[in-house]
Amino acid sequence: MKLYCFGESGHSYKVALALELAGLDWEPVFVDFFNGITRGAEFREGVNEMGECPVLVDGETTLTQSGVIQQYLSDTYGKFGGSTPEEKREILRWQLWDNHKLSSNAGLCRFLMNFMPQDKRPAEVIAFLQGRLKAAYAVLDKHLEGRDWIVGESLTNADLTCCGYLYYPEPFGFDRKDYPNIDAWLSRLSAQPGWKHPYDLMPGNPSDRA
């Protein structure tokens, strides 16, 4: 399998981490996002019309959107998809919540705070996003009280989607020590055999552009 991705992409990380923890045979294909590759006709016509990463190519199957790819990997290779219909629905519930409330806001806030020129960073937008993120962190931290994993008794796609941006070192208003249940959960996840930090798992790092 090939995964079109880049190290700074938390949505790509969700899929790369699923592939790695599942022990599947895959290789990353670096997408030079910061030089505009995803905005070009070649990428949009030949890789993903939406101009986004990740993109998974598995034989004749090409898929985009991290949640869709996670579900495909679970359906095809039997990992992280839950063991009962109830768990599968609950995993989907958290994937939808994450993409709306957590990852989308974290990704945008982190981009504005770290990858935009300093004189173009919109302070009011950043403050608004951080407010929404604090509410999301509180929901997740409360849910994880007394739990090892977000759904059920083992690691699932719910965990892999919600952690997507929370290991990155760049500031975006998240401090693990403020959320002890999230902190413990992230430590459990990073202790899993095969876990890797996003900058170790995928090509591309802010230091490349320093």
Backbone torsions as a table, in degrees:
resi	resn	phi	psi	omega
1	MET	NA	151.4	176.4
2	LYS	-123.0	136.9	178.1
3	LEU	-119.7	113.7	173.4
4	TYR	-75.5	121.1	-170.2
5	CYS	-162.5	174.1	169.2
6	PHE	-152.2	152.4	-167.8
7	GLY	-59.1	-31.0	-177.2
8	GLU	-78.5	-9.0	-174.8
9	SER	-86.9	109.4	178.0
10	GLY	-67.0	-32.3	177.6
11	HIS	-68.1	-37.9	174.6
12	SER	-64.8	-36.8	-178.7
13	TYR	-61.0	-37.7	179.3
14	LYS	-55.3	-44.2	-177.7
15	VAL	-77.0	-43.5	179.0
16	ALA	-59.0	-40.7	-179.9
17	LEU	-68.0	-39.3	176.3
18	ALA	-60.9	-45.1	179.2
19	LEU	-61.3	-43.8	-176.3
20	GLU	-69.9	-46.2	-178.2
21	LEU	-68.6	-26.5	177.4
22	ALA	-80.3	-8.5	179.8
23	GLY	71.5	27.4	-178.2
24	LEU	-85.0	158.2	-178.6
25	ASP	-88.1	111.4	-177.3
26	TRP	-148.5	163.5	174.8
27	GLU	-141.5	143.2	178.1
28	PRO	-81.1	145.3	171.8
29	VAL	-116.5	112.9	-174.2
30	PHE	-68.1	129.6	175.1
31	VAL	-110.9	118.8	-175.2
32	ASP	-82.7	71.8	-175.4
33	PHE	-57.1	-43.7	-172.5
34	PHE	-73.8	-9.3	171.4
35	ASN	-105.0	16.8	169.8
36	GLY	83.4	14.0	-176.0
37	ILE	-58.8	-41.4	-175.7
38	THR	-70.6	-15.0	178.4
39	ARG	-89.3	-7.6	-176.3
40	GLY	-85.2	158.0	-178.3
41	ALA	-63.0	-36.4	-177.5
42	GLU	-61.2	-44.9	179.9
43	PHE	-69.4	-44.9	-175.1
44	ARG	-69.5	-32.5	179.8
45	GLU	-86.2	-28.8	-173.9
46	GLY	-107.1	-16.9	-175.5
47	VAL	-123.3	-58.0	-177.3
48	ASN	-152.4	114.5	-178.7
49	GLU	-61.4	-22.6	180.0
50	MET	-80.2	-11.3	177.9
51	GLY	69.5	39.2	-175.5
52	GLU	-135.7	161.8	167.4
53	CYS	-116.9	151.4	10.1
54	PRO	-88.3	162.3	169.6
55	VAL	-133.0	126.9	178.7
56	LEU	-107.4	132.0	173.6
57	VAL	-117.3	116.7	179.8
58	ASP	-126.2	93.8	-176.2
59	GLY	65.0	-120.9	179.8
60	GLU	-87.4	-2.0	-177.0
61	THR	-99.5	126.3	174.9
62	THR	-121.7	127.9	-175.6
63	LEU	-132.2	147.1	174.0
64	THR	-127.1	168.5	-176.7
65	GLN	75.8	121.7	-171.7
66	SER	-58.0	-41.2	-178.8
67	GLY	-64.0	-39.8	177.8
68	VAL	-64.9	-42.8	-179.3
69	ILE	-66.6	-42.2	176.9
70	GLN	-57.4	-44.8	-179.3
71	GLN	-65.0	-40.2	178.0
72	TYR	-60.8	-45.3	179.8
73	LEU	-62.5	-39.1	178.3
74	SER	-66.9	-45.4	-179.0
75	ASP	-65.2	-36.1	-173.3
76	THR	-88.1	-37.6	-172.0
77	TYR	-118.4	-1.0	169.3
78	GLY	74.3	31.2	-178.1
79	LYS	-122.0	136.9	165.5
80	PHE	68.7	14.6	-174.6
81	GLY	-99.2	1.3	-177.3
82	GLY	88.4	157.4	-173.7
83	SER	-110.9	-8.8	179.8
84	THR	-134.2	160.5	176.2
85	PRO	-56.9	-36.5	179.6
86	GLU	-64.5	-43.1	178.0
87	GLU	-65.3	-39.8	-179.7
88	LYS	-62.0	-41.6	178.3
89	ARG	-67.0	-38.3	-179.2
90	GLU	-68.5	-37.2	175.6
91	ILE	-61.6	-46.0	178.6
92	LEU	-60.9	-39.9	179.0
93	ARG	-57.9	-44.5	-179.5
94	TRP	-73.0	-32.2	175.4
95	GLN	-63.8	-43.8	178.9
96	LEU	-65.8	-42.4	178.1
97	TRP	-61.4	-47.4	-178.9
98	ASP	-58.6	-47.0	-176.1
99	ASN	-66.7	-26.7	179.8
100	HIS	-90.7	-42.3	-169.7
101	LYS	-102.1	-32.9	-171.7
102	LEU	-108.8	-69.5	-172.7
103	SER	-62.6	-40.6	-178.1
104	SER	-62.6	-44.3	-179.8
105	ASN	-71.3	-40.0	179.5
106	ALA	-64.5	-44.0	-179.7
107	GLY	-62.5	-44.5	-179.9
108	LEU	-67.8	-44.2	-179.4
109	CYS	-62.6	-44.3	179.1
110	ARG	-62.7	-39.9	178.8
111	PHE	-63.5	-47.4	-177.5
112	LEU	-64.0	-36.3	-175.7
113	MET	-81.4	-22.7	-170.4
114	ASN	-123.9	-27.1	-172.0
115	PHE	-114.8	-6.5	171.7
116	MET	-88.4	148.4	172.4
117	PRO	-55.4	141.3	-172.3
118	GLN	-56.6	-36.7	-178.0
119	ASP	-77.0	-3.9	179.8
120	LYS	-113.0	9.4	-178.3
121	ARG	-81.4	118.3	-175.0
122	PRO	-80.5	103.3	-173.4
123	ALA	-58.9	-40.9	-177.5
124	GLU	-68.7	-38.3	177.9
125	VAL	-65.9	-43.4	178.9
126	ILE	-60.9	-44.2	179.2
127	ALA	-62.7	-40.9	178.1
128	PHE	-61.8	-47.2	-179.8
129	LEU	-63.0	-40.6	179.9
130	GLN	-65.1	-34.1	175.1
131	GLY	-63.4	-44.3	177.2
132	ARG	-64.0	-38.6	179.8
133	LEU	-66.3	-40.2	178.5
134	LYS	-59.0	-39.7	177.0
135	ALA	-64.4	-39.8	179.3
136	ALA	-68.0	-43.6	177.7
137	TYR	-58.4	-40.5	-178.9
138	ALA	-63.7	-41.2	177.9
139	VAL	-61.5	-47.9	-177.7
140	LEU	-67.1	-42.3	-179.4
141	ASP	-62.5	-42.3	178.6
142	LYS	-65.2	-41.6	179.9
143	HIS	-62.0	-35.6	-176.2
144	LEU	-80.6	-5.6	178.9
145	GLU	-62.3	121.6	-179.5
146	GLY	77.8	7.4	179.9
147	ARG	-120.3	147.3	170.9
148	ASP	-85.0	-36.9	-174.3
149	TRP	-132.7	160.7	-174.7
150	ILE	-66.6	-39.3	179.9
151	VAL	-130.6	127.6	174.2
152	GLY	71.2	-156.6	-172.5
153	GLU	-107.9	9.8	-179.2
154	SER	-149.1	169.6	179.5
155	LEU	-61.8	131.7	177.8
156	THR	-136.3	-179.6	176.4
157	ASN	-61.2	-23.0	176.1
158	ALA	-62.2	-43.1	177.8
159	ASP	-68.0	-41.6	-175.4
160	LEU	-69.6	-28.9	176.3
161	THR	-78.9	-42.5	-174.5
162	CYS	-72.1	-22.7	-179.2
163	CYS	-84.6	-4.7	-166.9
164	GLY	-47.5	-40.8	-177.1
165	TYR	-108.5	-2.9	-166.8
166	LEU	-85.2	-5.2	175.7
167	TYR	-97.5	-8.0	-175.5
168	TYR	-70.3	142.9	-176.6
169	PRO	-81.4	-20.1	-176.6
170	GLU	-67.5	142.8	-178.9
171	PRO	-70.7	135.1	171.0
172	PHE	-150.6	23.9	176.0
173	GLY	93.2	16.5	178.5
174	PHE	-119.9	125.5	176.0
175	ASP	-129.0	116.4	-174.6
176	ARG	-54.8	-35.1	-176.0
177	LYS	-65.9	-18.7	178.6
178	ASP	-79.1	-12.4	-175.1
179	TYR	-133.9	83.4	-170.9
180	PRO	-60.8	-33.9	-180.0
181	ASN	-72.9	-38.3	174.3
182	ILE	-64.7	-42.6	180.0
183	ASP	-58.1	-47.4	-179.9
184	ALA	-64.6	-39.8	179.0
185	TRP	-64.5	-44.2	177.8
186	LEU	-62.9	-35.5	177.1
187	SER	-67.2	-40.3	177.0
188	ARG	-62.3	-42.2	-178.5
189	LEU	-65.5	-45.1	-177.3
190	SER	-71.9	-11.3	175.6
191	ALA	-86.3	-4.7	-179.2
192	GLN	-70.1	140.0	177.9
193	PRO	-57.0	127.4	179.0
194	GLY	97.3	-9.8	-179.6
195	TRP	-61.9	141.1	174.6
196	LYS	-140.3	148.0	173.9
197	HIS	-64.4	148.7	-178.0
198	PRO	-55.0	-36.4	-178.9
199	TYR	-76.7	-12.3	173.9
200	ASP	-95.5	-18.5	-174.1
201	LEU	-94.5	-29.6	-175.3
202	MET	-128.9	149.9	177.3
203	PRO	-73.0	146.2	179.6
204	GLY	109.7	128.8	-174.9
205	ASN	-156.7	141.0	177.5
206	PRO	-52.9	-30.3	180.0
207	SER	-64.3	-21.6	177.6
208	ASP	-65.8	-24.1	-177.3
209	ARG	-108.2	4.7	-176.7
210	ALA	-67.6	NA	NA
